[in-house]
């Protein structure tokens, strides 16, 4: 029904926006532009896109708010663009609900690779795997559904993918590197904060007490594991 | 004069604390010496006066008693008492020896203290009819002699009192005073030392703060003091520190702002150039050549901006590492695989298996990539990466096939915008000379060190070595 993949690009610098649009269109994707947060939210409301690209520094409603607002209504993959990788912007953006981030100036090829990884993830979560059960936690990968005590929990695609990955080998410890590779498609030098923040977010949803997680457990110095 | 000069020349070499301590010690010494001297002198005078007046009163009393017992010449000789017996009746304390002269004959109670003992001057004065008092020495012991003429019987009465006991008393007093003076001096020294310490403590605080600032903690300040004198010092120090911090941060911010501002146009350029590259096949040769130039230089531009940003982060002191425990062998292999298209062999020491370092993975891999890149640009390509354990440290060495680095350049090569004297000549100018300085900064932040030396196998070529502390497992 939809023709190809639609990307919403939110960026206030017109020249950057246009150049990115040109580069992404070369990949065969349809790009819709927004130069303010308000416009981005309107555009998303009119017609939800498949991926959203948000620059953090926006006049008016900033990128974090746009991210949170979209997150409230959709689990669409969100990539945010930050000025620097070592500021708390990255963590704040991930906590606002972004799935991945890029630092300016990035190569559009890198952006396309990230978008492809997210789209793959968005689709793969709809298929494969049997019913998984961890205590009061039910994971049904086929349906993309997670229930805690019978009640359905709403997860983003990335959170869901992370949970399914951890659940694929119950009790096994997954290193951050492994999770980065399996869930985000990054190699050895991917940013471990992606994993940490997503685990944190996942816990607030699947754990009864996120501060004392029962299911998604940290194994100090090694990584994370899922247990009943 | 000359000795004084020697002392004054010696003094400035001593520390302030030593000088304050010495001043206190000398002060205490002088003060206690003066006090002890005065006390001793006064006590001595007092005791002497007491003895003298007692001896004088007694001598007069005894003289009159003797005179009464031995009546005048006009009286009958038989009624005259024997002067020796008279002497025995006189009341004198121990250590006091009476001597009596009657008609030119001398009588003494103690045989060793007789008329010969008396000083001539005293005798003459008394014999001339004048009572007198005199102090003199017998065998080193001070004696007090008091003489009273006995006009009625044409004689004289003397008492010789030994002051030996008084001297002993004075001696023990002076020993006590000396001990007290010594104690006072020592106490003075201690107080001086303590006072110096106390006075210097704020100075030391300021010294520590200056040291902290020098080693990069620009936000260091000294605590405000209640003391008006110190408050001025602390305030001006803090003002200086604020000014310094602002200045350094302004410089760093400037570099950072410039680099940030460059990011947006770079972003546009990077995206546009990619769009152009997608059309490369349709371009005429000349346009394609121009495109290739742009692609290469945009890449270099991008690298320069990244490096400048990183450097300005170091300068602003806001660079912080994302440290985690990393298996060093794994990291180096990954970094080498990630950063070069040429297959560089990685030699790993067998006892390095599983050795862990505390490192920022991405930054350390960037460091290794920089060294490999450097080897590619100036050293005909990296030939080998070596990983060894040395003591508690891990050595990561990158060797190349180039001409090596001249000894004179081995330090300056790590300075900013410095490519060494021979580096730029051979092949255009590829880098901007920030790579190695970033390597040095990153490694320093990791608590390690980096240097360049000759290749271990004696072949021509440089060997860049990173030394990192290994984590005790």
Interface residues (C-beta under 8 A of the other chain):
Chain A: X13 X15 X16 X18 X19 X20 X22 X23 X26 X83 X84 X86 X104 X105 X106 X107 X108 X109 X187 X188 X189 X191 X192 X193 X221
Chain B: X260 X263 X264 X265 X266 X267 X268 X269 X270 X271 X272 X274 X275 X278 X302 X305 X309 X313 X319 X320 X322 X324 X325 X330 X331 X334 X335 X338 X361 X362 X365
